[in-house]
């Protein structure tokens, strides 16, 4: 299917001047993989136990156990390939100058022609306004870990219409997002700094950066418990990017009598996913430099 899809997208790429195809990412189905693997582990595991009781020969048992372990590894991918999906099949095609989001309904999983045409959305890199990636954090150490339900979102402005491409469970999804950020990062950083200098503020999802302070929308998960929703730039100690530009950790000066686990005596104020996190970090750094030099 990948070869046929790539050929089918070639006229679309030519029409929108997207350049050559770089990579094709299919949405995998983790739920089907999980169910198949659990069925194999439990069902075939019981069979292995029965064989051990019936034929208590170590050589026979080890042979059956080896087959069982291979089945555990292969059951998920085989199930994802063999069984029909719960919903439409989806791909994202990365081209030299943009993305193509592809949805295919009513796919015949045995490989015959689909009953309906593809639903295609084209986004050029210059139309992208946000790249979001959601991950988790270990607050005690500040070390990141990828959440099991890691998801991402690409937000674009296509001729005045907001277009959102939600990404979850795509093959090599991190590489896809890294490639998108590499193409749009410089432009988004320049636009953010221009917004700051023209209007005095720039928003990155729940995080608002102004020339004097940072603010976080109320009721959001990035603000640490007990922290105020606003922080003066003069109290920002450092900003740390996590997850390859997916999230930020913002450290503040410790209050009198407050303990800190960090060598510089700081404490965490914010830790969470931020759209265009690299641009947000550079905007904060720029405003801190302007604030200190102006004071």
Buried (B, 14 or more C-beta within 10 A) or exposed (E): EEEEBBEEBEEBBEEBEBEEBBEBBBBBBBEBBEBBBEEBBEEBEEEBEEBBEEEEEEEEBEEBBEEBEEBBEEBBEBBBEEEEBEEBBBBBBBBEBBBBBBBBEEBEEEEEEBEEEBEBBBBBBEBBBBBBBBBBBEEEEBEBEEEEEBBBBBBBBEEEEEBEBEBBBBBBBBEBBBBBBEBBBEBBBEBBBEBBEEEEBBBBBBBBBBBBBBBBEEEEEBBBEEBEBEBEBEBBBBBBBBBBBBBBBBBBBBEEEEEBEEEEEBBBBBBBBBBBBBBBBBBBEBBBEBBEEEE
